[in-house]
């Protein structure tokens, strides 16, 4: 059976061959060079065995509704076949589908056929192929070549991709954070050509990493960072007992001080850790050729066994920087307390290394840049955010759990004692 389809977009005709049900079930097909055995066809993956299994399932459902062939007295009866299509193996397959009618002439839908007609199956296929870096414009090249398949227009693929990625954006922006048990948050800004964004990456108690949210902004100002933080809190992020790991950006540091009073040990609701790598680059740039004299002392602060030892090393570094470069000394003193916070939390050695830099979120940014580099021009903000959210969620699956995560519950207990106890004592005094 052949059917001619006409494309309204280009006016061309396309011949679509619908696979005959009896041919598929008897494992005989018609090829370009004549009849040939279906075993060769299956081996070459031109027509997967799933097509035959699907039709066999349809046949079993028809038998359950109508009984065996030529059996009389049943409520329903076979009513021939009709050209149709299903989604199998990431592509829509044209084939003949069986029909069933009741005694009063009403069409009886087949559950098996209806399930494979679900358009979401193809939406998922398009989305998965897009994640695999198959260009929308070259989508047909990325699909498996299956006999009797419809060809898809670029516009059709684009619409389905938009629908699939819009769902990913909605998922990222609306999912609850309260169930994740997030206590540590990395915040950083990233630019993608003409668009900028602030991204928050969270660490759960089981060591897994989650992209918590995105906020599109061309500058990492305190107002923009505050908008992101407020949105995370509305969606379930705790309002106290948190760790924030940030670089030296003034915007995010001011937003954290305004919202969580991180700089005030008596009333703080969160602890802020400055990225050691960023701070050392600032000091190194100021010292120039003299940087080697201070490098060992600077990193020894992080690797000290406890806070007492870290403060002794810090005093030695301050004396050295005072002799070498007063500007470098002032740069260090501004971040001193935030650098020593890794010892205040009594972190293990592996967790100190992890929480002392913004490497985790910078790795995420690198993955996003790699995934999104193919787009030369963003049509609008919606186009940009849909792609960004899609690849943020895809990157979550590629990120490993942090080393030493079994110690995190103890860290959270120490964190709460540092950010909640003094404020509770003050409330009790007022009461």
Secondary structure, 3 states (H helix, E strand, C coil): CEEEEECCCCCCEEEEECECHHHHHCCEEEECCEEEEHHHHHHCCCCCHHHHHHHHHHHHHHHHHHCCCCCCCCCEEEEEEEEEEEEECCEEEEEEEEEEEECCCCECCCHHHHHHCCHHHHHHHHHHHHHCCCCHHHHHHHCCCCCCECCCCHHHHHHHHHHHHHHHHHHHHHCCCHHHCEEEEEEEEEEECCEEEEEEEEEECCCCEEEEEEEECCCCCHHHHHHHHHHHHHCCCCCCCEEEEECCCHHHHHHHHHHHCCCCCCCCCEEEEECHHHHHHHHHHHHHHHHHHHHHHHHHHHHCCCHHHHHHHHHHHHHHHHHHCHHHHHHHHHHHHHHHHHHHCCCCHHHHHHHCCCHHHHHHHHHHHHHHCCCCCCCCHHHHHHHHHHHHHHHHCCCCCCCCHHHHHHHHHHHHHHHCHHHHHHHHHHC
